[in-house]
Amino acid sequence: MKTFTIVACALLIPAAAGAQDGRINFDLLDKLAARASEKQQVDLPVELLQSTGLGLVPPGQRADAARQTLSELKGIFVRHYEFDDQKAYSMDDINTLRKQLLTPGWTRIVANEEKGRDGSWELQEIYLFQPGGKSGGIVIISAEPDELSVVNIVGPIDLERLRNLNGIFGIPRVPGFGSAPPPPPPQPAAPTPPRK
């Protein structure tokens, strides 16, 4: 899948009670895992994130920036599933997740839905949790019939610094948010003065 999918749904608690601290309920999504042919799951609540998560950041150019960003978070939760059956989950499952994100404090900032003539479809959405105007989390949902990924990052989110987490703990690159800025265009060489 070219994009990532992030879907989580609350079946056991009322939608109004869910996601009030920036964390969503993954119960329904975890039930969908039984139907998946490939599965990835990351659960790093604040205790694990601070005690071991910082040490799991791979070395490299962005490692210090990633550790700094992670040190301010309260949790990272990722689900990624691939399905052989394109009817393993439905838009109803996504709508159940959305119910958690229609509660006070959540704002959808990105919505992209594409439907092909052949019946194919793609969905990407990004929601910010900003109770009282203060950043408290992000949920990224991206779905296709045979693939589903959900990323929930809890804690203060600076979209500019989100790029520090790309590729860490299963967090995919988010187009337009957190991706590295393009390199500047090459500058033309200064013209050579004519010889006399």
LOVEXVEX-256591 format. One line per field, with one value per residue: residue in one letter; x, y, z of N, C-alpha, C, O, CB in turn; residue number from 1. Coordinates in steps of 0.001 Angstrom, whole numbers. Glycine has a CB too. Example, Ala and Ser with C-alpha at 12.3 -4.5 7.8 and 13.67 -1.06 7.14 Angstrom:
% LOVEXVEX-256591
type: a,s .
n.east: 13190,12850 .
n.north: -5690,-2250 .
n.up: 7800,7080 .
ca.east: 12300,13670 .
ca.north: -4500,-1060 .
ca.up: 7800,7140 .
c.east: 13200,12900 .
c.north: -3300,30 .
c.up: 7800,7870 .
o.east: 14236,13409 .
o.north: -3319,1138 .
o.up: 8465,8039 .
cb.east: 11308,14084 .
cb.north: -4473,-598 .
cb.up: 9046,5725 .
seq: 1,2 .
//
This chain:
% LOVEXVEX-256591
type: m,k,t,f,t,i,v,a,c,a,l,l,i,p,a,a,a,g,a,q,d,g,r,i,n,f,d,l,l,d,k,l,a,a,r,a,s,e,k,q,q,v,d,l,p,v,e,l,l,q,s,t,g,l,g,l,v,p,p,g,q,r,a,d,a,a,r,q,t,l,s,e,l,k,g,i,f,v,r,h,y,e,f,d,d,q,k,a,y,s,m,d,d,i,n,t,l,r,k,q,l,l,t,p,g,w,t,r,i,v,a,n,e,e,k,g,r,d,g,s,w,e,l,q,e,i,y,l,f,q,p,g,g,k,s,g,g,i,v,i,i,s,a,e,p,d,e,l,s,v,v,n,i,v,g,p,i,d,l,e,r,l,r,n,l,n,g,i,f,g,i,p,r,v,p,g,f,g,s,a,p,p,p,p,p,p,q,p,a,a,p,t,p,p,r,k .
n.east: 846,589,112,-465,-2563,-4760,-6724,-9011,-11342,-14086,-15782,-16495,-16823,-18715,-18866,-18575,-17094,-14639,-11259,-10613,-8285,-6534,-5843,-6933,-9369,-8512,-9921,-11847,-10319,-8245,-9680,-10123,-7655,-7472,-8343,-6415,-3691,-1134,426,1142,1953,2228,2623,3269,2956,3322,5076,6633,7595,9262,11057,12158,11652,13038,15594,15366,15437,16774,20258,21527,21301,19013,18553,18936,17094,14756,14678,14357,11826,10272,10608,8819,6338,3301,2611,2724,932,360,-1214,-1105,-2409,-2653,-4757,-5938,-8495,-10569,-12827,-12601,-12856,-14960,-16408,-18044,-16601,-14566,-16126,-16952,-14600,-14294,-16323,-15225,-13583,-15158,-15705,-15549,-12682,-11286,-10190,-10604,-8079,-7097,-8515,-8994,-10400,-10713,-12294,-12300,-13194,-13298,-14224,-12386,-10953,-9651,-8678,-7669,-7129,-6470,-6462,-6374,-5873,-6863,-7513,-8877,-7322,-4725,-2177,-2618,-2480,-2549,-4252,-3969,-5526,-5681,-6847,-7394,-9037,-7629,-5790,-4878,-4039,-3306,-2310,-1681,-645,95,136,1956,1892,3807,3519,5564,7757,7058,8175,10483,9841,9282,9228,9989,9201,7195,5805,4540,5600,4098,2331,2885,2825,5217,7033,10217,11378,11494,14602,16436,16119,18615,21131,21788,24908,27191,27452,30231,32527,32947,35872,38486 .
n.north: -1167,2172,4276,4738,3072,3845,2687,2530,1285,1690,-593,-1495,646,3667,5938,8656,8587,7701,8219,10607,11425,11641,9161,6433,3758,507,-1880,-3005,-2975,-4674,-7020,-7376,-8215,-10969,-11714,-10934,-11350,-10461,-8835,-6064,-4672,-2145,-1172,1236,2517,5378,4579,2420,3683,5700,4204,2107,2637,4897,3926,2226,3600,3744,4225,7132,9941,11338,10552,11844,13973,12493,11095,13266,14216,11921,11819,13618,12562,10685,8207,5697,4082,1610,13,-2243,-3887,-6385,-7804,-10791,-11174,-8875,-8010,-8115,-6190,-3285,-118,510,-290,1619,3879,3418,3872,6585,7675,7887,10011,12143,13460,16072,18182,16860,17372,17146,17396,16643,15177,12736,11041,8541,7074,4474,3685,1002,28,136,1747,4374,5804,8479,10057,12596,13378,15790,16050,18483,19621,22426,23988,23131,21002,17492,15009,12763,11154,9006,7893,5562,3810,979,-1474,-3923,-3443,-2006,494,2032,4773,6093,8679,9863,12770,15925,17282,18420,19283,19888,18708,16104,14701,13650,11165,9487,6292,5027,2667,1594,3744,5293,7266,10362,11842,15184,15913,15949,14959,15124,18300,19256,19207,22250,23927,23447,25919,28129,28260,30947,33316,33278,35882,37743,37331,39640 .
n.up: 0,-854,778,4308,6664,9174,11596,14185,16526,18795,20621,23099,24803,25233,22484,23116,25414,24687,23587,24895,26071,24081,23250,21355,21202,20484,20282,18365,16048,16775,16817,14130,13350,13365,10904,9179,6864,7145,9903,11990,15079,17459,20745,22839,25689,27902,30000,28949,26687,27686,29250,27656,24976,23981,23758,21632,19316,16139,15363,13781,11541,12319,14909,17485,17329,17044,19493,21252,20470,21066,23841,24840,24470,25281,24488,21867,19411,17121,14402,11778,9091,6589,4158,2609,1722,285,1489,4183,6087,6571,5488,7569,9801,9793,10186,12788,14171,13553,15101,17642,17191,16799,19038,21572,21269,19250,15913,12476,10145,7704,4888,2537,-36,-2414,-5180,-7450,-10851,-11148,-8796,-6780,-3891,-1781,1302,3323,6369,8784,12138,14730,18220,20300,23022,24569,22915,23121,21986,21965,20789,17921,15254,12584,9766,7230,4506,2430,379,830,2801,5906,8162,11266,13106,16232,18035,21158,23061,23127,19943,17392,14234,12471,13689,13570,11528,12558,13536,11461,10071,12425,14901,13330,12351,9620,6756,6501,4017,3258,5952,8300,6553,5063,4001,527,-1290,-1892,-5076,-7625,-7933,-10581,-12249,-11846,-14438,-16645,-16926,-19962,-22001,-22579 .
ca.east: 0,1421,-133,-680,-3941,-4841,-8122,-9256,-12761,-14477,-17008,-16817,-17119,-19448,-17971,-18312,-16123,-13362,-10307,-10620,-6937,-5714,-5635,-8150,-9594,-8181,-10568,-12398,-9215,-7550,-10502,-9910,-6341,-7641,-8624,-5293,-2626,82,63,2152,1318,3139,1978,4260,2447,4366,6081,7539,8214,10353,12054,12852,11413,14085,16766,15109,15582,17987,21233,21517,21324,17846,18335,18785,15821,13682,14639,13798,10383,9687,10655,7692,5076,2681,2391,2647,158,301,-1744,-1035,-2887,-2898,-5790,-6116,-9901,-10826,-14030,-12303,-13411,-15821,-16480,-18689,-15530,-13917,-17062,-16925,-13430,-14571,-17185,-14345,-12910,-16174,-15930,-14884,-11221,-10731,-10433,-10044,-7321,-6856,-9464,-8802,-11075,-10720,-13013,-12008,-14299,-13282,-14691,-11320,-11078,-8593,-9094,-6667,-7606,-5628,-7188,-5583,-6549,-6434,-8434,-8515,-6353,-3386,-1974,-2578,-2361,-2882,-4652,-3865,-6291,-5540,-7439,-7686,-9763,-6810,-4750,-5381,-3037,-3757,-1271,-2182,443,-514,1036,2053,2278,4232,3539,6881,8693,6578,9094,11513,9381,9062,9923,10326,8102,6127,5123,4861,5761,2805,2480,2528,3044,6324,7984,11325,11141,12277,15850,16297,16502,20015,21350,22580,26291,27371,28021,31652,32648,33600,37305,38824 .
ca.north: 0,3349,5098,3912,3064,3846,2565,1951,1424,1395,-1371,-1785,1857,4625,6773,9928,8394,7280,9134,11907,11805,11561,7759,5793,2374,-381,-3179,-3542,-3198,-5883,-8162,-7550,-8827,-12408,-11901,-10393,-12263,-9873,-7982,-5341,-4001,-1474,-589,1854,3540,6279,3892,1702,4638,6387,3282,1326,3143,5815,3129,1468,4472,3350,5300,7793,11394,11906,9859,12774,14678,11529,10865,14468,14203,10815,12074,14480,11879,9827,6882,5454,2870,1408,-1233,-2336,-5200,-6654,-8832,-11476,-10953,-7444,-7695,-8487,-5114,-2428,1289,567,-367,2934,4815,3193,4623,8019,8098,8307,11239,13189,13958,17373,18210,16300,18120,16528,18402,16130,14164,12411,9793,8310,5882,4170,3146,-457,-326,326,2972,4728,6814,8963,11136,12932,14089,16317,16207,19776,20109,23763,24584,22598,19747,16333,13745,12698,9859,8984,6773,5373,2503,427,-2724,-5046,-3002,-1088,911,3088,5295,6994,9228,10590,13753,17155,17013,19526,18642,20077,17761,14753,14055,12945,9820,8693,5026,4485,1954,1335,4975,5534,8647,10990,12827,16551,16171,15195,14506,16067,19264,18942,19957,23465,23709,23808,27298,28176,28747,32357,33400,33626,37182,37590,37657,40802 .
ca.up: 0,-983,1957,5479,7129,10610,11948,15494,16792,20165,20739,24486,25556,24416,21683,23781,26494,24132,22969,25551,26470,22876,22890,20867,21600,19372,20449,17122,15117,17204,16399,12688,13152,13122,9471,8403,6450,7714,11030,12758,16206,18379,21915,23710,26599,28374,30818,28056,25770,28376,29803,26634,23625,23539,23414,20406,18143,15419,15234,12482,11506,12995,16182,18608,17159,17304,20941,21870,20196,21821,25277,25201,24170,26295,23940,20427,19171,15673,13872,10318,8666,5174,4045,1326,1370,227,2259,5569,6908,5754,5858,8891,10797,9814,10798,14240,14630,13431,16215,18734,16794,16682,20385,21765,21306,18020,14678,11261,9395,6354,4427,1129,-386,-3851,-5622,-8844,-11660,-11009,-7455,-5806,-3106,-837,2266,4260,7231,9921,13185,15836,19498,20832,24047,25032,22013,23374,21270,22844,20079,16501,14711,11128,9218,5806,4251,1111,634,1278,3721,6913,9151,12171,13988,17268,18839,22262,23649,22329,18559,16545,12914,11858,14300,13335,10587,13317,13877,10247,9972,13742,15549,12370,11946,8204,6319,6272,2956,3598,7370,8845,5546,4932,2932,-659,-1350,-2692,-6470,-7878,-8348,-11816,-12087,-12218,-15795,-16764,-17625,-21276,-22053,-23400 .
c.east: 890,1248,-366,-2122,-3944,-6290,-8219,-10700,-13083,-15792,-17451,-17120,-17904,-18488,-17626,-17267,-14746,-12529,-10258,-9241,-5988,-5443,-6966,-8202,-9403,-8929,-11090,-11274,-8452,-8349,-10345,-8581,-6447,-7876,-7444,-4282,-1268,-333,1292,1421,2403,2292,3058,3587,3615,5457,7103,8282,9420,11441,12830,12736,12507,15342,16600,15217,16867,18955,21145,21427,20185,17656,18117,17468,14651,13551,14024,12282,9689,9629,9475,6348,4593,2375,2362,1968,-61,-315,-1628,-1405,-3010,-3807,-5769,-7527,-10190,-12124,-13850,-12789,-14172,-15735,-17190,-17649,-14815,-14828,-17136,-15725,-13718,-15446,-16358,-13762,-13885,-16525,-15185,-13372,-10577,-11134,-9816,-9360,-6998,-7916,-9261,-9460,-11137,-11465,-12735,-13222,-14406,-13745,-13619,-11558,-9880,-9116,-7899,-7285,-6606,-6469,-6206,-6451,-5999,-7434,-7971,-7464,-4929,-3253,-1836,-2475,-2759,-3304,-4599,-4559,-6042,-5984,-7565,-8361,-8910,-5736,-5315,-4271,-3630,-2578,-1935,-986,-196,523,1122,2618,2602,4403,4880,7879,8256,7496,10183,11138,9120,9903,10312,9079,6928,5357,5516,5109,4393,2967,2022,2746,4195,7290,9063,11030,11984,13570,15656,16711,17946,20109,22182,23970,26355,27983,29491,31759,33363,35069,37513,40032 .
c.north: 1227,4276,4181,4013,3025,3783,1956,2212,1043,655,-1488,-555,2794,5540,8062,9789,8064,8441,10501,12331,11768,10143,7156,4341,1482,-1719,-3769,-3866,-4456,-7131,-8427,-8249,-10312,-12702,-11507,-11472,-11770,-8874,-7318,-4605,-3408,-864,-72,2925,4301,5555,3166,2652,5292,5421,2522,1916,4037,5066,2341,2309,4093,4518,5919,9288,12006,11386,10825,13525,13755,11272,12058,14502,13123,11110,12912,13785,11017,8441,6861,4100,2741,49,-1167,-3763,-5237,-7858,-9466,-11251,-9456,-7045,-8068,-7418,-4181,-980,1456,510,981,3961,4641,3910,6117,8523,8546,9685,12380,13763,15280,17235,17705,17155,17370,17611,17953,15085,13967,11069,9689,7021,5684,3618,1630,-915,-189,1639,3137,5824,7183,10106,11345,13781,14549,16404,17471,20271,21471,24431,24084,21224,18576,15005,13853,11270,9982,7722,6725,3954,2232,-909,-3856,-4672,-1950,-782,2034,3488,6276,7410,10129,11516,14971,16855,18323,18913,18794,19051,16313,13988,13269,11496,8952,7430,4395,3860,1716,2570,5275,7005,9208,12036,14211,16903,15313,14679,15571,17048,18927,19750,21220,23201,24118,25239,27302,28750,30205,32416,33824,34947,36987,38013,38843,40557 .
c.up: 0,208,3138,5907,8627,10971,13318,15831,18222,20170,22186,25318,24669,23676,22395,24880,25957,23657,23628,26056,25279,22434,22457,21313,20375,19415,19141,16135,15488,16836,14895,12402,12845,11646,8586,8046,6936,8782,11614,13866,17094,19486,22841,24559,27207,29166,29940,27128,26428,28862,28735,25242,23110,23116,22133,19141,17432,15299,13841,12650,12312,14414,17345,18528,17460,18795,21669,21676,21017,23316,25750,25029,25324,25758,22429,20243,17670,15387,12358,9942,7148,5093,2659,799,1420,935,3729,6547,5977,6217,7200,9997,10924,10476,12308,14852,14621,14577,17406,18467,16542,18048,20560,21884,20034,16817,13520,10462,7979,6053,2932,865,-1897,-4151,-7107,-9558,-11520,-9628,-6392,-5048,-2189,58,3131,5047,8355,10875,14251,17077,20143,21873,24559,24177,22199,22729,22237,22128,18625,16171,13198,10651,7716,5487,2765,1368,1197,2288,4666,7907,9983,13035,14943,18122,19886,22876,22761,20948,17859,15162,12220,12401,14094,12386,11311,13603,12657,10269,11301,14348,14598,11952,10506,7926,5971,5187,3417,5058,7826,7800,5406,3814,1718,-662,-2185,-4129,-6682,-8383,-9631,-11515,-12532,-13618,-15739,-17508,-18962,-21212,-22961,-24221 .
o.east: 1843,2181,-455,-2820,-3213,-7035,-7564,-11241,-12431,-16816,-18646,-17625,-17772,-17421,-16491,-16620,-13769,-13047,-9889,-9055,-4772,-4875,-7991,-7199,-10056,-8594,-10801,-11290,-8055,-7768,-10425,-8402,-5599,-7634,-7476,-4044,-349,-1313,2354,386,3374,1349,3696,3628,4770,6636,8308,9456,10476,12618,14033,13623,12876,16069,17582,15103,17938,18534,20735,21471,20352,16678,17184,16792,13664,12438,13250,11541,8636,8688,9162,5317,5358,1919,2028,2374,-598,11,-2000,-794,-3411,-3661,-5603,-7740,-10069,-12473,-14828,-13096,-14051,-15075,-16960,-17791,-14500,-14365,-17358,-15831,-13412,-15324,-16740,-13481,-13481,-17524,-14282,-12856,-9437,-12276,-8644,-9971,-6661,-8181,-9345,-9104,-11557,-11292,-12909,-14164,-15467,-13673,-13905,-12277,-9187,-9900,-7192,-7889,-5972,-7097,-5310,-7620,-4820,-8136,-6812,-6777,-4016,-4123,-1062,-2390,-3239,-2783,-5115,-4225,-6179,-5542,-7809,-8266,-9414,-4866,-6126,-3635,-4362,-1922,-2660,-397,-940,1644,433,3684,1760,5318,5287,8745,9008,7575,10746,12014,8767,11119,10914,8007,5781,4345,6693,4855,3626,3667,904,2844,4142,8274,8822,10484,13074,13626,14811,17561,18450,19272,23162,24147,25668,28906,29906,31168,34273,35446,36821,40456 .
o.north: 1308,4986,2964,4957,2259,4722,949,3255,173,1207,-1571,-682,2725,5876,8529,10772,8137,9518,11475,13488,11855,9925,7347,3773,1678,-2618,-4926,-4906,-5222,-8183,-9572,-8816,-10859,-13819,-11726,-12395,-12569,-8148,-7933,-3983,-4081,-122,-849,4106,3908,5877,3286,2447,5426,5780,2310,1720,3960,5509,1834,1791,4112,5666,5278,9819,13063,11751,10631,13701,14178,11234,11875,14787,13372,10688,12918,14347,10663,7580,7854,3102,3644,-943,-174,-4722,-4262,-8816,-8774,-11150,-8835,-5865,-8309,-7718,-4269,-665,2445,1182,1424,4812,5612,4490,6821,9679,9482,10440,13463,14468,15583,16307,18067,17603,16997,18628,18780,14208,14918,10068,10623,6011,6596,3140,1048,-2103,-378,2521,2173,6672,6302,11013,10398,14762,13800,16782,17535,21252,21640,25342,24551,20372,18629,13964,14888,10306,10935,6617,7732,3003,3133,-1434,-4673,-5485,-1112,-1695,2881,2634,7177,6596,11050,11104,15046,16254,19216,18120,17917,18577,15392,12761,12329,10677,7782,7476,3321,4464,1646,2455,5486,7868,8591,13027,14375,18085,14086,14023,16761,16661,18370,20846,21254,22347,25019,25701,26565,29604,30627,31669,34617,35124,36165,38922,39026,41435 .
o.up: 775,585,2972,5537,9256,10691,13591,15463,18800,19768,22469,26434,23447,24189,22296,25243,26701,23361,22972,26433,25449,21364,23112,21746,19350,18644,18837,15476,14611,16571,14451,11324,12139,11190,7375,8825,7120,8613,11720,13625,17439,19209,23551,24212,27043,29024,30165,26823,25809,28884,28884,24410,21938,22227,21590,18030,18037,15151,12873,13759,12921,15065,18124,19542,18061,19319,22608,22617,21603,23988,26940,25399,26221,26511,21783,20839,17028,16040,11734,10413,6512,5852,1655,-409,2476,971,4437,7701,4755,7207,7897,11018,12028,11235,13033,15932,15583,14983,18109,19398,16118,18195,19780,22507,19742,16717,13566,10132,7133,6874,2155,1486,-2580,-3470,-7915,-8927,-11744,-9313,-5210,-5519,-1863,-369,3620,4474,8822,10475,14640,17003,20491,21627,24936,24640,21519,22905,23193,22780,18161,16734,12614,11078,7022,6131,1961,2477,1968,2601,4272,8434,9472,13631,14521,18835,19548,23173,21744,20810,17757,14936,11458,11665,14412,12447,10750,13883,12807,10457,11308,14311,15040,11261,10210,8767,5232,5394,3904,5387,7744,8141,5610,2781,1856,-104,-3080,-4382,-6011,-9159,-9746,-10646,-13462,-13939,-14895,-18574,-19075,-20472,-23963,-24972 .
cb.east: -962,1101,-1341,252,-4725,-4157,-8891,-8302,-13567,-14579,-16816,-15700,-15826,-20407,-18598,-19595,-16583,-13579,-10637,-11590,-6429,-4420,-5023,-8234,-11020,-6700,-11701,-13391,-8271,-7294,-11991,-9948,-5476,-8805,-9847,-4603,-2615,963,-663,2984,413,4009,1065,5425,1567,3755,5401,6770,7198,9801,11381,12324,10134,14421,17085,13744,15591,17635,22661,20364,21258,16613,19515,19947,15698,13942,16054,14449,10118,10478,11951,7719,5230,1408,1122,4080,-1205,1713,-3228,397,-4245,-1564,-7178,-5832,-10858,-10875,-15248,-10796,-12284,-17277,-17201,-19700,-14520,-13551,-18440,-16871,-12207,-15249,-18125,-13218,-12083,-17433,-15473,-15430,-10730,-11204,-9861,-11151,-6039,-5416,-10944,-7286,-12503,-9282,-14553,-10864,-14111,-11885,-15209,-9925,-12376,-7291,-10278,-5362,-9019,-4318,-8293,-4989,-6349,-6282,-8538,-8033,-6375,-3100,-739,-3775,-3193,-1674,-6089,-2365,-7825,-4077,-8799,-6377,-10394,-6168,-3534,-6619,-1703,-4971,-108,-3311,1494,-1085,2427,2932,1156,5575,2450,7396,8832,5168,9730,11777,8133,9386,11124,10903,7627,5181,5485,3735,6729,2241,1691,1113,1769,5807,7279,12653,11443,11465,16985,17134,15579,20654,22054,21856,27306,28278,27211,32460,33422,32859,38143,39037 .
cb.north: -1,4080,6052,4318,1878,5074,1729,2534,576,2678,-2753,-2527,2534,5447,7084,10489,7294,6330,9298,11889,10884,12262,6956,5883,2187,-638,-3054,-2540,-1993,-5845,-7908,-6189,-8619,-12954,-11091,-9278,-12418,-9185,-8788,-4350,-4981,-382,-1621,2457,2909,7364,2892,676,5709,7172,2298,-67,3880,6809,2194,850,5990,2815,4777,7291,11876,11619,8958,13766,15239,10207,10592,15742,13978,9543,12765,15740,11024,10463,6325,5486,2897,1518,-1473,-1948,-5532,-6893,-8237,-12988,-11737,-6996,-8427,-8715,-4341,-2916,2095,-586,-1476,3386,4642,1672,4313,8314,6961,7292,10996,12640,12919,18062,17402,14842,19557,15814,18733,15527,14577,12383,9722,8253,6005,3189,3518,-987,-1726,329,2963,5175,6308,9417,10821,13690,13194,17701,14949,20813,19098,23697,26048,22515,19839,16323,12702,13149,9426,9035,6911,5638,2401,274,-3187,-5685,-2445,-1676,1368,2622,5980,6309,10014,9617,13157,18199,16255,20228,19219,21512,18049,14790,15097,13665,9904,9517,5208,5590,2730,350,6178,5028,8747,11622,12394,16790,15887,14065,14229,15328,20687,19219,19087,24607,24489,22842,28116,29031,27870,33112,34400,32501,38222,38424,36448,42009 .
cb.up: 1210,-2268,1745,6621,6553,11226,10918,16580,15830,20998,20141,25105,26071,25279,20340,24359,27430,23006,21531,26697,27580,23095,24079,19338,22217,19362,21424,16494,15097,18715,16744,11977,14379,13950,9070,9180,4924,6609,12106,11853,17009,17647,22641,22884,27708,29228,31772,27239,25329,29555,30720,26621,23584,24647,24526,20472,18547,14027,15507,11627,10078,12195,16488,18640,15735,16560,21480,21276,18694,21579,25638,24368,22934,26815,24464,19743,19943,15030,14326,9771,9330,4385,4334,1469,2334,-1212,1673,5746,7702,5808,4768,9057,10419,8382,10194,14564,13752,12092,16632,18934,15560,16003,21445,23011,22455,17827,14766,10404,10122,6213,4746,747,236,-4410,-5346,-8942,-13138,-11279,-7452,-6505,-2289,-1567,3138,3525,7800,9469,13804,15486,20425,19694,25214,26435,22176,24897,20378,23691,20747,15612,15208,10644,9534,5336,4912,214,-625,106,2950,7631,8465,13048,13175,18145,17954,23324,23874,23044,17805,17074,12039,12113,15790,12778,9672,14619,14702,8995,9165,14680,16768,12936,12896,7311,5105,7576,1720,3248,8211,9628,4176,4668,3409,-1937,-1936,-2098,-7421,-8895,-7223,-12907,-12912,-11176,-16665,-17503,-16743,-22349,-22542,-22555 .
seq: 1,2,3,4,5,6,7,8,9,10,11,12,13,14,15,16,17,18,19,20,21,22,23,24,25,26,27,28,29,30,31,32,33,34,35,36,37,38,39,40,41,42,43,44,45,46,47,48,49,50,51,52,53,54,55,56,57,58,59,60,61,62,63,64,65,66,67,68,69,70,71,72,73,74,75,76,77,78,79,80,81,82,83,84,85,86,87,88,89,90,91,92,93,94,95,96,97,98,99,100,101,102,103,104,105,106,107,108,109,110,111,112,113,114,115,116,117,118,119,120,121,122,123,124,125,126,127,128,129,130,131,132,133,134,135,136,137,138,139,140,141,142,143,144,145,146,147,148,149,150,151,152,153,154,155,156,157,158,159,160,161,162,163,164,165,166,167,168,169,170,171,172,173,174,175,176,177,178,179,180,181,182,183,184,185,186,187,188,189,190,191,192,193,194,195,196 .
//
